């Protein structure tokens, strides 16, 4: 009886390994489902930021981008960009969804894009590339919003302020 126990464990391990190999092979085949979101709506905070961005930059029927980068549970960086070559970049960036506000289209990115194949978004044709470029990054720290009207790369952490000033005695 003692001699059969190790053989039974080996047999079970072999069967388990075969099952895992068969199941995992099937996990990475062509996707069989299409995930869609028919309608999304901006929160009151995001809607307010978009309104101010449009007004300050005098956007009229332009493509813009919003990158949402949640860095911690209570800290998010939103990067707003309006650049002239956005329509040319659409194929390589693959936005999953967009928001419309006052005839402007905001393509929204959050880092999930690389995990999906082409999104096949039907973007509004009346939107155009703007001639000027505008950049903002907005820090949302536990509900405290700070707008920086400056260039920032999307999905890059903002520099921390040093706790010690350089050139001073410790």
N, C-alpha and C positions, 0 to 999 in steps of 0.2 A: 504494500500500500504506500509506503514511503517513496518508492521509486516512481510511482505514477504522478505524485504531486508536482515535482519539478517539470515533468513532461506536460502536464495540464497547463501550468503557468506559461510555459514556452508556447504551447499551442494557442492559448488565449492572446498572448502578446503578438504572435504572428497574424492571427485573424484581425486583431485590432489595428495593426499596422497596415494591413491590406485595405481595411475599411476606411481608414484615415486617408490613404493615398487616393482611393477611388473618389471619396467625397471631395477632397481638396482639389482634385483635377477638374471636377465639374464646377467648382466655384469660380474659376477664372475664364470661363468661356464667354462668348458674346452675350451682352445683356439682352434679356428678353422682355424688359419692361421699360416704359418711358415715364419718367417722373416729370410732372408739370406743376406749375403754380399758375393758376389762372388769374389771380388778382392779389396784389399786395398793397398795403397802405402804410405810408410813413407815420411814425409816432408824432405827437405834437411837438416834441423837442426837435426831431429831425426836420419836420415840416417848417418850423420856425427858422432853423439854420439855412435851409434851402431858400426860403423867402429872402433872408438877409443877403445871402450869397448872390442871388439873381439881381436884387436891387443895387447892391454896391458895385457889382461888376457890369451892370447894364446889359445883361444877357437877353437876347431876343431870338428865340428859335435855335439855340445852340446845343451841341452835344457837350456834356460834361461827364466827369467820373466822380464817384464816391467810393473810397476804399474804407472798409470798416475793419479795424484791427483790435480785437479784444485781447489786451495783454494780460490783464488780471480780472478777477471777478468784479472789481470795483473801478477798473481803469480801462478806457477805450480811446483809441485815437481814430478820428475820422479825417481822411485826407480828401479834400475837394480839389479837382483839377479841371481846367478848361484849356485845352491846347488845340492848335489848328489841325494836327494830324490824327485825331481820335478816329475818324472813319476809316483810315488806312490800317489802324491797329486792331480793328474789331475781330478779324479772322484769327489772329494769333492770341488774343486775350480771352476770347470766349466768355463774354458776360452771361450769367445765368438769368438775370432779370434786370429790369430798369424801372425808373420812376419818371412820370411826366409831371411837369409843373409849369404853368404859364407858357406853353408851347416850347419848353425846353425839355430835353431828354437827359436824364442822369443815369448812366450805366453804373450798376452797383456791383462791387467785388468784395468778397470776404475771405478769400483764400481757399474756397472749396472748388474753384474752377478747374483745377488740374485733375480732379477726381471724376469729372464728367466729360463725355465726348461733346461734340459740337452742340450748342444749345438751340440752334435754329430759331433764334429770336426774330420776330417780325418787327423790326424797328420802324418808327414813323418816318416816312419819306420827307415830310416837310421840315425835319430837323437838319441843320447844316453844321459844318465846321465853323467855328468862330475865327476871326482874323487875329484876335489878341489872345494871350495866354494869361490865366489867373491861377493862383495857388493859395490854398488855405490848409492849415491843419488845426484840428479842433481836439482839445483834450477834454474828455469827460471823466472827471475823477469823483466818483461817488455822487454824481448829480451836479457837481460844480463844473460849469462849462467855461473853458478858456479858448478864445479864438485867436489864432496866430495868422496874420495875413502875410504869409511867407511861404517859400518853397520847402517842401519836405518830401522825401521818397516814401511811397506807400509801403507799409509793413516793415518799417524800420523803427526801432525804439528811439524815442527822443532822448537827447543827451541829458543826463542827470546834472543838476547844478552841484558843483563841488562844495563839500562842507568846509573845506579849508581854502582860503584865498591864497593863491600863489604869490610868493615874494614877501610873505609876512612871517613873523616869528611865531613859532608854535606855542 
